[in-house]
Amino acid sequence: MAKTDSQQTIQNEITITGKGLMLGEPVTLTLKPAPADSGIVFRRVDTADKPEVKVCPEAWTDILPRCTSLQGNSATVSSVEHLLSALGGLGVDNVTVELDAPEPPGLDGSAVSYVENIQAIGLVSQDVPRNFIEVTEPFALSSGDRQLVLLPADALEVTFAYAHPQTTPQVVTFKITPESYARDIAPARSFCFENEIEALQALGIGKGASYDNVLVINEAGEPSTPLRFEDEFVRHKILDLIGDLYLAGCLPKAHVMATRTGHTFHAEFVQALAEAGHLQQAPVQEPIEVMDIYEVLPHRHPMCMVDRVIEYESKKRAVGIKNVTYNEPIFEGHFPTQPVMPGVLQIEALAQLAAWLVLRDIGKEGELGYFRSINKATFRRAVIPGDQLRLEIEVAQLRSRLARIEGRVYVGDELATEAELSIVLASV
């Protein structure tokens, strides 16, 4: 997997409401910025424990016909292809997708609303190389009259051949850039044939479909509403293909040639790419446990504020866990009848996590990490015994002995505390 360019996430949160196309349930979907290398993660906020499923080949599941579904960690999400297509087409590498129903909004049956919302909020570069599927020789999968081929190329280009007895064959080629995707692909709508409707309804799908979000083609090949493009059918097939290829977590640097393919075949193709070794992922990090953390930090009981480090990138960011228990000494005197963890100790926990990362990366023997400053500290909710704190720090600036840190403390998905810190390294 080659790397060039920089990863991107969205500037701010985006909330979109609507109704799912396949299952017809009302849904509120929120896109949230996410750290570099986190990928696209769906979070079902309507389900106990708010389970997450990350977009990857292993998450694909064939549970609903005529769409692409994901499953993992007891979370299931269907009809993800239009949203994934918009994210991939615009170059969004990392985002958290929260939704309170089993599928995203179907909207007008295309990806244009997703694109317009993302364009309105803007993207931010994350200064981490972007991943691409890069092939050095042709890679193909075929079954009957269906075929999907990747040919080596410098950028993504798609040729799609679509044919159906009730329509004129359509063959197009597009070089895919954020601009061309938004203009030429995103507005193309879902379509079906009039003689399929009864069978689709018998399968229990299409409950959210209407003439407002699906083009219905009659036996004469005439669409129910005027076409946005003369070749709108094949353009929508490309829209779906891009979304399905994004199951890999990144898109190909290749000329993609597709003939008569659909969602299931696309997912099988991505899995074949993975099995062939074209989708090597970064190794999963093992958590850093408490005894290893305090080999780097000098703190000892009762001032050990980080129980585990679950994610980290050298000189960039770290995520830690602090379990708040009733028997901690602070609660003997800090409102003992209604114990609350002092906000300054939450800041201390962020500082310890930051010091661990900085000392680990650039510290010298005999150095400690000291507070240099605390700015914009805000405490948004009380932290009480039984809470588990998720500590997130990002390195905003790193010099030879000084680090400026942005830190946040979460209880579940709720922001409890945030602050800007600076840590200076100095000899004992």
N, C-alpha and C positions, 0 to 999 in steps of 0.2 A: 504494500500500500504506500504509494508515494505521497510526499507532502510538499505543497507549495501554497502561496497566499496565506491569509490569516483567517482563523475561525471568527464567526460572528454570532452575536445574540441580539435580541431586540432591546431597544432603549428603555422601554417601560412596559407595564402590563397592558394587555388588550383583552377586553371582555366582549364576547359575541353570544347572542342568544338566538334560539331558533328551534327547529324540530328535526329529529333524525330522519334521514331519508328512508332507511330500511325498516326500522322498528317504530318510527313515528312518535317517539317520546320527546316531550319538551326538554331542552337542555340549555344550560349556561356553561359556556366554555371560556376559560381564562388562560391566556398565554403569558408566561412569566419569564423574565430573563434568567439564564442559567450559566453556571461557570463553564470555562473552557473544558473541553474533553468530556463533558457530561452527556452530550448527545441529546436526543429527543426522548423525553420521559413523559408518559401519560400517568396521571394520578386521578383515581376515582374518589372524589371527595364525598360522594353519596354513600359510600360503603364503609363499614366499620374498619378502623385502623388506616383508612385512606391508602389502600394498596397501590403500588406503582408497577408499571411495566415499561421497560426500556425498549425502544425500537431497535431490533436486531434480528438477524435471520432466525434465531432460535425461538423468538417470541411469536412468529407467525403461526396461526392456527386456522384450520379450515372448518369453522363452525357455522358460517353463514354464507350462502351462495351469492354470487354476483357482487362481492365486495371483498375488501382485505381486512382481516381481523388479527388482533394481538391478544396474547394471554400469558400471564405470569404473576406469581405472588398473589394468587386468588383474584387478580384483576383481569377483566376482559373488556376490550374496546373494539368495536367494529366500525366499518366504513371510514377508515382512517386515510384512505388513499388521496382524497382531494386536499386535505390539510397537509399531509406529507409532501404532496406535489408542490403546493405553494411554498412550503418551507425550503424544499430542495431547489426549486426553480429560482427562488430569490437569494439563495445562499445563506440560509439560517442554519447554523450547525448545532446550536445548543439552545434548548428551550424546554421549560416544564409546561405541560398541557394539563390543566385541571378541568375536570368536567363532572357534572352531577347526573350523568345518564350513560347508557351503554355505547353511545356513538356521538360524534360531533354534529353540529347543525348541518343540514343538507343545503340550506340557503337557496340559491337559484339553480342548484345542480352543477355549478361550475366551481372554479377556485378563485374567481375574481374578487369576491368580497374579502376572503382571507388576504389576498394580495394587497388590496386597497388599504385594509386596516394596518397591515405590516408596513407598507410604504408610508402611511400617515405618521406612524410612530417613529420609524427610522431604525437603523441597525447600528451597532457599535462593534468595532474591531476588538478582538481579544488578545492580539499579539502572540498567538500560538498558531503554528502551521496547520493549515486545513488538510484533512485527509481526502484522498481520491482513490478510487479503484483504477489502477493503471495496468493495462495488459500490453505485453510485448509481442504477443502473437495472437491470432484469432482464437476466440473462445465461443463455442456454439452449443445450443441445446435445441433438439427438434423432436417432434412427436406428430406423426401424420403430416397434415398440411400446416402445422404450426412450427415456427422457427424463430429463434432469437439469437443474434450474433453480435459479439463485440469485436470490432476491428481497431487496432492501435491508431490513436489520433492524439493531437495536442490539446483538444478541448471536446466538450460534449456536443455531439451532433446526432440527431435521430432521424432515421428513415422508417416510415411505417406504411405498410400496404394493408388496406382494409377492403374487404369485399363481402357483400351479402346479396342474396338473390333479389331482394326488394330495393336495392340501391345501386347506383352506378359505382364501380370500383374507384377508390380514392387512394392515391399514393402521394406522399409529401415528404420533404426533407427540411428540417429546421436545425440551425445552429442555436444551441440553447445558451442564452445569457440571461441575467435578471431582466434586462430590458425586453428582449425578444419573448421571453416566457410571459411576462406581464401583458404584452401586447398581442401575441399571436396564439398562445396556448391557454392561459388562465380563463378567458371568457367562454371557452367551448363547453357546452352543457351535456349532462347525461342524456342518454336516449334509450328508447326501447321500441319494440315493434308491437303494433296493436294486437296481433294474434298471440303475443306472449303474456299479456296482462293477466288473464285468468289463471294461467299456470303459475305465475309469480305470486299472485295472491294466495293460491293454494299452498305455496311454500311458506307463507306467513311473512313475506318480505314486501317492501314497497309501501308500507303503511303510511309513510310520510310523503309519498310521491303524489304529485298533482301535475296538471298541465302548466303550472307556474314554474316547476323545477325539473321537469323531464320533457324532452322532445319525444313525442309519440309519432311513429312512422306508420302510415296506413299501407294497405296492400299495394297501392299504386306508387309507393315510395315518397309520398308527400308528408312533410312534417306538420305537426299540429300548430306550430307558431313559426313565424319567419326565422330563417337561419341568420345567425350572426356572421357566419362565414359560409361560403359556397361549399367548403369541405369541412364543415364543423364536426362531422362524425369522426373522421380520422384524427382531427386535432384533439378531440376529447380522448381518443384512444392513447395519444401521446401523453396527455395530462395524466391519465391513469398509470401509464407505464413509468413515468418519472416518479410518481408517488410510490409505486411498488418497488422500483429499484432502490428507493431511499430506505427500504427495509435493511439494506446493507449498512446503514449509518452514514453513508457518503455516496456520492454519485460517480459514475465512471468518467475517466478521461479517455473517451473512445467514440468511435462511430457506431451507434447502436442501430441494428437493422432488425425490424420486427415484421412478421407476417402472421396475421390471423391469431394473435396471442391475446390472452386475458389474464385476470388477476391470479388465478391459481398457477398458471404456467409461469408468470413473472416471479412469483414467490419460489417456485421450484428452481428457477434459473438462479436466483440469488443464493439459494441454499447450495446449488451446484458450484457456484463461485466460491463459497465458503469452504466446501469440501475439497476444492482444488487448490486451496491455500492462497486465494487472492484477497481474502478479507482478514488477514492476521490482525488481531486486536492487541492493544497494549495489555500486558499481563495484569491480572487482578491483584491489587495491593492487599497484602495481609495487614490486619489492624495492628497498630503499635500498642502494646499492652502497658499497664501502669508501671511495672518494674523497669521496662526499657525507657519509658518517658523520663523517669527520675534518675536514670543514669546520665541524662543530659542536663536536666534541671537540678538545682541544688535544694529545692524545697523539700521539707519533710512535714509529717503530721504535726499540727492540724492544718497546714497550709498547702496541701496537695489538692489542686483544683481541677485537674484533668485526669479522668479515669482511663481514657482510651483515645487514640488518634485513628480515625477510620478512613481518611483521605488526606493526601498531601501531594503537592507539586513543589519541588525544590525551588526556593526563592520566590514562590508565587502565592501559594495558598495552602490552607490546612483546615480540616474539619475534625473537631474533637467532641467527646461526650463527657458530661459531668452528671452523675446521678446524685440527686439531692435526697438525703435520708434524714429522718427525724433525730437520730442519735448524734448528729454532728454538734460539736461544742458550741457553735454560734447560736444555736437555738435555746441554750440554757439561759441566755440573757437577752436575746433579741426577740422581744414579744413572746415570751414562753407560752402564754395561753393562746396566742394566735401567731405561730412562728412564720417569719418571712425572711428569706435570704437577703442580706444587705446588698444593695445595688453595687456598692464598691467592690464586693467580692465577686460579683459577676464580671465586672471590669477586670479584676485580678485574674479570673479564669481565662479571659481573652488574652490578657498580657502573657500569662504562662504559656498558652498555646503558641502565641507569636514568638516568645523567647525560645521555646523548644525548636521551632522551625528555623529561626535565624541562627541560633547557636549551633544547630546541627549542620547548617550549610556553610556558614562563614566564621563561626566562633573559633577562638584559639583556646588552648589549654589554660585554665585559670581565670577565664573571663566569665562574667555574669551579665545578665540582661536587666537593665534598670529602666524604670519609667523616665522618659524625658518630658512627655506632655500627655494630657488627656483633653480632647476637644469634642464638643458637640455630643456629650453623653446624654442619652435620653432613656428613661425607664418607663416602659409602656404597660407592664403588668407585674403583679406580685409573683414571686417565685416561692413556692412552698414545698414542704417535705413531700416526697413522692414524685415530684417533677423530674423529668430527664431533660437536661439542657443540651442542645446542639450548638456548639460553639463554631462559628465560621469566621475565619480571618483571611483577608487578602492583603498582599504586600503592595502598597501603592507606590512606594519609593524605597530603594535599597542602596545605601552607600556603603563604604568600607566598614563603618562601625555603627551606622545609624539606620534604622528602619522605620518607615511611616506605615501604619497599619490601619485598615478599615475593618472593624469587627462587629459582629451581630450575634446575639444570643436568641435562640428560638426554643419555645416549649411546644412540641408538635409543630404545626405550621404557623403558630402565632409568634410574632416578633415580641420579645420581652425587653431587650436592651440593645442599644447600638451606640457606638462611640468611635472616634478616631483616636488612635494612640501613636506615640512614637517611643521606640525602644532604643536605648544606646548600650552598646557593649563596652565594658570596661573591666580592667584587671582588678582582682580582689585586693 
